[in-house]
Amino acid sequence: MKLTLFAPELFLLVGSLVLFLAGSFGASGRKARAITLAVALGGLVVCISSLHAQGMLFYDTYKVDLFSQMLKLAMTAGFAAVLLFGTELKGVADDVRPEYYLFLTLSTLGLLMLVSSVDLLTVFISLELSSYSLYLLVPMRDDHSGLRIQMESAIKYILFGVVATGVMLFGMSYVFGLTGTTFLAAAVPALHAMQFSPAAVIAVALTMGGFFFKLAVFPFHFWAPDVYQGASNETTAFIASVPKVAAVALLIRIAMMTPSDSHAVVSLLALLSVCSMFYGNLVALVQTDFKRMLGFSGIAHAGYVLLGIVTLRESGYAMAVYYIIGYLAMTVAGFMVACKVSKNGENVSIADLGGLYKRSPLLAFTLAVSMFGMAGIPPFVGFMSKFLLLTEAYNAGLLWLVVLAAINTAISIYYYLSVVRVTYTSEAEDPSLLHVDGATKAVSVILVAIIIALGLLPDTVVKVASEAVKTLL
């Protein structure tokens, strides 16, 4: 067994142990953050160096290929970005910060393991490692308001998560019962051979349920807006971006178990896509809390991602990967601004963004780029990724789905541009300049560059994503 194939995960595992020991010996939150940041940046370097690593580990239950390594790089970058701009960590009490950073690192480790898992049991263990760490992060929010909404959010998060896990396990038991194996590579041809069996369709659909929850696809979305609102701003920035990359990766791996001409699975995915887009966009229209608005818009974006997966073709999967990487950058940028505008870690309403262009021109510009990108306005990545997804859906013969997605894009433009309008045309209640540290400025510039570069020059990422998808099985 080549442990070098496991280098990114091993790096985060060692980092987690160091954080555990540091917390046990009473390390301060500042020291824990420094260790976590070193682990994240070091992990980023390791991910880059192992981008083209290939091989199997742990008795063929763990696959290292271009697909997994590409997404590990994206997730580690998102993890590092959240740490870099979350310097003050205003929403988390001082006495729990060492544990906060430990669970954040463990969750990232679980997500990295998830995208390499090619066995149902490995998938389950990795998913739970990531999920339970996230469940613990939500109630760690400092109780400024006294309403303790973080507790309600945490309970709701874990209850919905447990139900989704139960649904997923039920589906996995069907897969095992039908194929006699837990290895995806062996289960795929067996399920293809029984494509007209209702049991096979139910098995795939229920197994996908766990990842629909992570991605907040309708009707597995109920946790998202409340958890976004109840968790600290920094925690929400992580939950809203990094786990969704892993969810898309596993949805694609599971979708590979379905033959491309399976009408039942295509109909199910198309229905979920439409419901997610309409529900997310229509409810986002009336939101006044910035995080809740992004929560509902995230549900809509989950519907867009399904446009690529519903094609059940390699080209569609590649576009879904391209879309979720762009979404990661845009979401982190939006939440970074929310973290900086918030004075003491409280939630930010859309009205609080008024006059931001005077208080911090860089943050206002970053927010505008993020909103333009999410709305699908050129030349940002949101436009190009939506265009390519719609093209794939059209080529797969899903013209009706393309029309509905286009209508939803038009709806979403209203609330995204409303945020930009408030930022640049309204006056701020508090006109004082915002303090923006050097790390936040650097992250801001990098994110804006990525959002624009991925939109103008998508070829490289799309080509790598296409090659990565071909290595899946």
C-alpha positions in Angstrom: 0.0 0.0 0.0 1.4 3.4 -1.0 0.7 5.8 1.8 1.8 8.7 -0.4 -1.6 8.2 -2.2 -3.2 9.0 1.2 -1.0 12.1 1.8 -3.7 14.8 1.8 -5.9 12.9 4.3 -2.8 11.8 6.3 -1.8 15.5 6.6 -5.2 16.5 7.9 -5.3 13.5 10.2 -2.0 14.4 11.8 -3.1 18.0 12.1 -6.3 16.9 13.9 -4.2 14.9 16.4 -2.0 17.9 17.0 -5.1 20.1 17.5 -6.6 17.5 19.9 -3.4 17.5 22.0 -3.1 21.3 21.9 -6.7 21.6 23.1 -6.1 19.0 25.8 -3.1 21.0 27.2 -5.1 24.2 27.2 -3.9 25.9 24.0 -5.5 29.3 23.3 -7.9 29.8 20.4 -5.3 31.9 18.7 -2.7 29.1 18.8 -5.3 26.6 17.6 -6.1 28.8 14.7 -2.4 29.1 13.8 -2.1 25.3 13.8 -5.3 24.9 11.8 -4.2 27.5 9.2 -0.8 25.8 8.9 -2.6 22.4 8.4 -4.9 23.9 5.7 -2.2 25.7 3.8 0.1 22.6 4.0 -2.8 20.4 2.9 -3.3 22.7 0.0 0.3 22.2 -1.1 0.1 18.4 -0.6 -3.2 18.3 -2.7 -1.5 20.2 -5.5 1.6 17.9 -5.5 -0.6 14.8 -5.5 -3.1 16.0 -8.2 -2.2 13.3 -10.7 -1.7 10.5 -8.2 -3.5 7.3 -9.0 -4.1 4.0 -7.2 -6.2 1.9 -4.9 -6.0 1.6 -1.1 -7.5 -0.3 1.8 -8.4 -3.5 -0.1 -9.8 -1.5 -3.1 -12.4 0.4 -1.0 -10.6 3.7 -1.6 -9.7 5.1 -5.0 -7.3 7.9 -5.7 -7.7 9.3 -9.2 -7.8 12.6 -11.0 -11.5 13.0 -10.1 -11.0 12.7 -6.4 -7.7 14.7 -6.3 -9.2 17.6 -8.2 -12.1 17.9 -5.8 -9.8 17.5 -2.8 -7.9 20.4 -4.0 -11.0 22.5 -4.4 -12.3 21.6 -0.9 -8.9 22.2 0.8 -8.8 25.6 -0.9 -12.3 26.4 0.4 -11.2 25.3 3.9 -8.1 27.5 3.8 -10.1 30.5 2.5 -12.6 30.3 5.4 -9.8 30.2 7.9 -7.9 33.1 6.3 -10.8 35.5 6.4 -12.2 34.2 9.7 -9.4 35.8 11.7 -11.5 37.2 14.4 -14.0 34.3 14.6 -16.5 36.8 16.2 -19.3 34.3 16.3 -17.6 31.7 18.4 -16.9 31.9 22.1 -13.2 32.1 23.2 -13.4 29.0 25.4 -14.5 26.6 22.7 -12.3 27.8 19.8 -9.7 25.0 20.1 -12.5 22.4 19.8 -14.1 24.5 17.0 -10.9 24.3 14.9 -10.5 20.6 15.7 -14.0 19.7 14.4 -13.6 21.9 11.4 -10.5 20.0 10.4 -12.1 16.6 11.1 -15.0 17.6 8.9 -12.7 18.5 6.1 -10.9 15.2 6.6 -14.1 13.3 6.3 -15.1 15.2 3.1 -11.7 14.4 1.5 -12.1 10.7 2.3 -15.7 10.8 1.0 -14.7 11.7 -2.6 -12.2 8.8 -2.8 -14.6 6.2 -1.3 -15.7 3.6 -3.8 -17.3 1.1 -1.3 -20.6 1.7 0.4 -19.3 1.2 3.9 -16.4 3.6 3.3 -18.8 6.1 1.9 -21.0 5.8 5.1 -18.0 6.1 7.5 -16.6 9.1 5.7 -19.9 10.8 5.5 -20.6 10.4 9.2 -17.1 11.6 10.2 -17.8 14.8 8.2 -21.5 15.2 9.3 -21.1 14.7 13.0 -18.2 17.2 13.1 -20.5 19.7 11.4 -23.4 19.0 13.8 -21.1 20.0 16.7 -20.0 23.2 15.1 -23.4 24.8 14.8 -24.2 25.1 18.6 -20.8 26.5 19.2 -22.0 29.9 18.2 -21.6 32.6 20.8 -24.9 33.6 22.3 -25.0 37.4 21.7 -28.7 37.6 21.0 -29.8 35.4 23.9 -32.3 33.7 21.7 -30.2 30.6 21.4 -31.3 30.0 17.8 -28.1 28.0 17.3 -29.4 25.2 19.6 -32.6 24.9 17.6 -30.7 24.9 14.4 -28.3 22.3 15.6 -31.1 20.0 16.8 -32.9 20.4 13.4 -29.6 19.8 11.6 -28.9 16.5 13.4 -32.5 15.2 13.2 -32.8 15.8 9.5 -29.3 14.4 9.0 -30.1 11.2 10.9 -33.2 10.7 8.8 -31.3 11.3 5.6 -28.7 8.8 6.7 -31.4 6.3 7.5 -32.8 6.7 4.0 -29.4 6.4 2.5 -28.6 3.2 4.5 -31.9 1.7 3.4 -30.9 2.3 -0.2 -27.5 0.9 0.3 -29.0 -2.3 1.8 -31.1 -2.6 -1.4 -27.9 -2.2 -3.5 -26.2 -4.9 -1.5 -29.2 -7.2 -1.6 -29.5 -6.9 -5.4 -25.9 -7.1 -6.3 -24.3 -9.0 -3.4 -21.5 -6.5 -3.1 -20.7 -3.2 -1.5 -18.0 -2.3 -4.1 -19.3 0.3 -6.5 -17.2 -1.1 -9.3 -18.9 -4.4 -9.0 -22.3 -3.1 -8.2 -22.5 -0.9 -11.4 -22.6 -3.6 -14.0 -24.9 -5.7 -11.9 -27.4 -2.8 -11.6 -27.1 -2.0 -15.3 -28.2 -5.5 -16.0 -31.4 -5.0 -14.0 -32.2 -1.5 -15.2 -35.9 -2.2 -15.6 -36.3 -3.6 -12.1 -38.2 -1.2 -9.8 -36.0 -2.4 -6.9 -32.9 -1.2 -8.7 -34.4 2.3 -9.2 -35.4 2.5 -5.6 -32.0 1.4 -4.5 -30.2 4.1 -6.4 -32.8 6.8 -5.5 -32.6 6.1 -1.8 -28.8 5.9 -1.8 -28.7 9.3 -3.4 -30.9 10.6 -0.6 -28.0 11.1 1.8 -26.3 13.3 -0.7 -29.4 15.2 -1.6 -29.4 16.2 2.0 -25.9 17.5 1.9 -26.6 19.4 -1.3 -29.9 20.7 0.1 -32.0 19.4 -2.8 -35.7 19.7 -2.5 -37.4 18.0 -0.4 -34.2 17.3 1.6 -33.6 21.1 2.0 -35.5 22.0 5.2 -32.4 22.2 7.4 -30.5 24.7 5.2 -32.1 28.1 5.8 -32.4 27.6 9.6 -28.9 26.2 10.0 -27.5 29.0 7.9 -29.2 31.5 10.1 -28.4 29.8 13.4 -24.8 28.9 12.9 -22.0 31.5 13.2 -21.1 33.3 10.0 -17.8 31.5 9.6 -19.4 28.1 10.2 -22.1 28.9 7.6 -19.5 29.9 5.1 -18.0 26.4 5.4 -21.3 24.5 5.5 -22.6 26.3 2.5 -19.6 25.6 0.3 -17.2 22.8 1.0 -19.5 19.8 1.8 -21.5 20.5 -1.4 -18.5 19.7 -3.5 -18.2 16.3 -1.9 -22.0 15.8 -2.2 -21.8 16.4 -6.0 -18.8 14.0 -6.3 -20.7 11.2 -4.6 -23.9 11.9 -6.5 -21.9 11.5 -9.7 -20.3 8.2 -8.5 -23.8 6.8 -7.5 -25.4 8.1 -10.8 -22.8 6.0 -12.6 -24.7 3.0 -11.3 -27.6 4.0 -13.5 -27.8 3.2 -17.2 -28.0 6.3 -19.4 -31.5 5.1 -20.7 -33.1 4.7 -17.3 -36.2 6.8 -17.7 -37.3 6.4 -14.1 -34.1 7.9 -12.6 -34.0 10.7 -15.2 -37.6 11.6 -14.4 -36.9 11.6 -10.7 -33.7 13.8 -11.0 -35.5 16.2 -13.4 -38.4 16.5 -11.0 -36.1 17.3 -8.0 -34.1 19.7 -10.2 -37.3 21.7 -11.1 -38.7 21.7 -7.6 -35.3 22.8 -6.1 -34.9 25.7 -8.6 -38.5 27.0 -8.3 -38.7 26.6 -4.5 -35.3 28.1 -3.8 -35.6 31.1 -6.1 -39.2 32.0 -5.2 -38.6 31.9 -1.5 -35.3 33.7 -1.8 -37.2 36.7 -3.4 -38.8 37.7 -0.1 -35.9 37.2 2.3 -34.4 40.1 4.2 -31.7 38.1 6.1 -28.6 37.8 3.9 -27.7 34.4 5.1 -31.2 33.0 4.7 -31.3 34.4 1.2 -28.1 32.6 0.3 -29.6 29.5 2.0 -32.6 29.5 -0.3 -30.5 30.4 -3.3 -28.3 27.4 -2.5 -31.3 25.2 -2.8 -31.9 26.6 -6.3 -28.2 26.1 -7.2 -28.6 22.4 -6.2 -31.3 22.2 -8.8 -28.9 23.6 -11.4 -26.2 21.1 -10.5 -28.8 18.3 -11.1 -29.1 19.5 -14.7 -25.7 17.9 -15.4 -26.3 14.8 -13.4 -29.7 14.1 -14.9 -28.1 13.6 -18.3 -26.5 10.5 -16.9 -23.6 11.1 -19.3 -19.9 11.8 -18.8 -20.1 15.3 -20.4 -22.9 16.2 -18.1 -21.0 15.1 -15.0 -18.0 17.1 -16.0 -20.2 20.3 -16.3 -21.6 19.6 -12.8 -18.1 19.4 -11.5 -17.2 22.7 -13.2 -20.4 24.3 -11.8 -19.8 23.3 -8.2 -16.2 24.5 -8.3 -17.4 27.9 -9.5 -20.2 27.9 -6.9 -17.6 27.2 -4.2 -15.7 30.3 -5.1 -18.8 32.5 -5.4 -20.3 31.3 -2.1 -17.1 31.7 -0.1 -16.8 35.3 -1.5 -20.4 36.2 -0.5 -20.0 34.8 3.1 -16.6 36.5 3.5 -18.3 39.8 3.1 -21.0 38.9 5.5 -18.4 37.9 8.1 -16.6 41.3 7.8 -19.7 43.4 7.8 -21.0 41.8 11.0 -19.8 43.7 14.0 -19.9 41.1 16.7 -20.8 37.9 14.9 -24.5 38.6 14.5 -26.4 37.9 11.4 -26.4 40.4 8.6 -29.5 41.6 6.9 -29.5 42.8 3.3 -30.2 46.4 4.6 -26.9 46.2 6.6 -25.0 46.0 3.3 -26.2 49.6 2.5 -23.4 52.0 1.6 -20.7 49.2 1.7 -19.0 50.7 -1.3 -18.0 53.7 0.9 -17.1 51.7 3.9 -14.9 49.1 2.0 -14.8 49.4 -1.8 -12.9 46.1 -2.1 -15.6 44.1 -0.1 -18.4 45.8 -2.1 -16.7 44.9 -5.4 -16.2 41.3 -4.2 -19.8 41.1 -3.1 -21.0 42.4 -6.5 -18.8 40.0 -8.4 -20.2 37.1 -6.3 -23.8 38.2 -6.8 -23.3 38.8 -10.6 -21.8 35.4 -10.8 -24.6 33.6 -8.9 -27.2 35.4 -11.1 -25.5 34.0 -14.2 -24.4 37.3 -15.7 -21.4 37.3 -18.1 -18.4 37.2 -18.0 -18.4 35.5 -14.6 -18.2 31.8 -13.9 -21.9 31.5 -13.0 -22.9 32.5 -16.6 -20.6 30.1 -18.3 -21.3 27.1 -16.0 -25.1 27.6 -16.3 -24.8 27.9 -20.1 -22.8 24.7 -20.4 -25.2 22.9 -18.1 -28.2 24.0 -20.1 -26.4 23.0 -23.3 -25.8 19.5 -21.9 -29.4 19.2 -20.8 -30.6 20.3 -24.3 -28.3 17.8 -26.0 -29.8 15.1 -23.8 -33.2 15.9 -25.1 -34.5 17.7 -22.0 -35.7 20.9 -23.7 -38.5 21.4 -21.2 -36.0 21.3 -18.4 -33.8 23.9 -20.1 -36.8 26.3 -20.5 -37.7 26.0 -16.8 -34.0 26.5 -15.8 -33.8 29.6 -18.0 -37.0 31.0 -16.3 -35.5 30.4 -12.9 -32.3 32.2 -13.9 -34.4 35.2 -14.8 -36.2 35.1 -11.4 -32.9 34.9 -9.5 -31.4 37.9 -11.2 -33.9 40.1 -9.3 -32.8 39.2 -5.8 -29.1 39.0 -6.5 -29.1 42.4 -8.2 -31.2 43.8 -5.3 -28.2 43.1 -3.0 -25.9 44.9 -5.4 -28.3 47.8 -5.6 -28.4 48.1 -1.8 -24.6 47.9 -1.6 -24.0 50.7 -4.1 -27.0 53.0 -3.8 -28.2 53.0 -0.2 -26.6 54.9 2.6 -25.1 53.1 5.6 -26.5 53.5 9.1 -23.0 53.2 10.4 -20.7 55.1 7.9 -17.4 54.1 9.7 -14.8 52.4 7.6 -14.6 48.7 7.9 -11.3 47.2 9.0 -10.1 44.7 6.4 -6.9 42.8 7.3 -4.3 41.8 4.8 -5.3 38.1 4.6 -8.9 39.1 3.8 -7.7 41.4 1.1 -5.6 38.7 -0.5 -8.5 36.2 -0.3 -10.8 38.7 -1.8 -8.6 39.5 -4.8 -7.9 35.8 -5.4 -11.7 34.9 -5.3 -12.6 37.7 -7.7 -9.8 36.6 -10.0 -11.0 33.0 -9.9 -14.7 33.9 -10.5 -13.7 36.0 -13.5 -11.0 33.7 -14.9 -13.2 30.6 -14.7 -15.9 32.5 -16.6 -13.6 33.8 -19.3 -11.4 30.8 -19.7 -13.4 27.7 -18.8 -11.6 25.4 -21.2 -8.8 24.2 -18.8 -11.1 23.3 -15.9 -13.7 21.8 -18.2 -11.0 19.7 -19.9 -9.6 18.5 -16.6 -13.1 17.8 -15.3 -13.9 15.8 -18.4 -10.7 13.7 -18.0 -11.4 13.3 -14.3 -14.9 11.9 -14.9 -13.5 9.3 -17.4 -11.4 7.9 -14.5 -14.4 7.3 -12.3 -14.9 3.6 -13.0 
